[in-house]
Amino acid sequence: MDLQISDITIVPRHFDRPRRYTSSRSIVYVHPVGETLIDNLMNRRNRPIKLWRKYATEALAERGVKYSKLSWRQNAGCSCGCSPGFIAEDVTFNGRWDPLEIWVEVEEKPVAV
């Protein structure tokens, strides 16, 4: 599986959610382009975590996001496990310590003909 980053979106975490979903940590989600909701639900516990860590690290470096630790959590975005991702600790972005949600979209590299 040869992938490339197709898009990186960074938004502040919103704290208008129920208390159990809020955290001062930033979350990095890696999402395959073209994956349907059904595919996502079927595959959410079977992800290439080592490969995705590589793309998450590249995306954070590309956007200038600094962090101390990046850890995979099945329950990163929700306690039911529907939103797996990486927890990034001690994140600074543009000189601020605000918690972020970072979406990294990956797609297969085009095959050279």
C-alpha positions in Angstrom: 0.0 0.0 0.0 1.7 3.2 -1.2 0.0 6.3 0.0 0.4 10.0 -0.1 -1.1 12.9 1.8 -3.8 14.6 -0.2 -5.1 17.1 2.4 -4.5 18.4 5.9 -7.1 20.3 7.8 -6.5 21.9 11.2 -9.3 23.2 13.4 -9.6 24.2 17.0 -11.3 21.6 19.2 -14.8 22.7 20.2 -15.8 22.4 23.8 -19.6 22.6 23.4 -19.8 18.8 23.4 -20.6 16.8 26.4 -17.9 16.9 29.1 -16.7 13.3 28.5 -15.6 14.2 24.9 -13.6 17.3 25.8 -9.9 17.2 26.5 -6.9 19.5 26.4 -5.2 17.1 24.0 -5.1 17.4 20.3 -6.3 14.6 18.1 -4.9 13.6 14.7 -7.3 11.6 12.5 -6.0 9.8 9.4 -8.7 9.2 6.8 -8.4 7.3 3.4 -9.9 9.4 0.6 -13.0 7.6 -0.9 -13.7 5.5 2.1 -17.4 5.3 2.8 -19.0 5.5 6.2 -19.8 1.8 6.0 -16.1 1.0 5.1 -15.0 3.2 8.0 -17.2 1.4 10.5 -16.1 -2.0 9.2 -12.4 -1.1 9.2 -12.1 1.1 12.3 -10.5 -1.6 14.5 -8.2 -2.9 11.7 -6.0 0.0 10.7 -2.4 0.1 9.5 -1.3 2.1 12.6 2.5 2.1 11.9 1.9 3.4 8.4 -0.6 6.0 9.5 1.8 7.2 12.2 4.2 8.0 9.4 1.7 10.2 7.6 0.4 11.8 10.8 4.0 12.8 11.7 4.7 14.1 8.2 1.5 16.2 8.2 2.3 17.7 11.6 5.8 18.6 10.4 4.5 20.0 7.1 2.1 22.4 8.9 4.6 23.4 11.7 2.7 21.7 14.5 5.0 20.8 17.4 4.2 18.0 19.9 5.9 15.9 22.5 4.2 12.5 22.0 1.9 10.8 19.5 -0.1 7.8 20.7 -2.7 5.7 18.9 -6.0 5.4 20.7 -9.1 3.5 19.5 -11.2 5.9 21.5 -9.4 9.1 20.6 -12.5 11.1 19.5 -15.3 9.1 21.2 -15.7 6.6 24.0 -17.4 4.1 21.8 -14.4 3.6 19.6 -16.0 5.0 16.4 -13.3 7.7 16.0 -9.9 6.2 16.3 -6.9 8.5 15.9 -3.6 9.7 17.4 -3.5 11.7 20.6 -0.9 14.5 20.2 0.3 15.8 23.6 1.9 19.2 24.4 0.9 20.6 21.0 1.9 24.1 19.9 0.7 25.6 16.6 1.3 29.2 15.6 2.8 29.9 19.0 -0.4 28.8 20.8 -1.2 25.8 23.1 -4.8 25.4 22.0 -6.1 21.8 21.5 -6.7 21.0 17.8 -8.4 18.4 15.6 -6.2 17.6 12.7 -7.5 15.7 9.8 -5.0 14.0 7.4 -6.5 12.6 4.2 -4.4 9.9 2.5 -4.9 8.4 -1.0 -3.1 5.9 -3.1 -0.2 7.2 -5.1 -0.9 7.2 -8.9 0.8 4.3 -10.7 3.5 5.6 -13.1 2.8 4.3 -16.6 
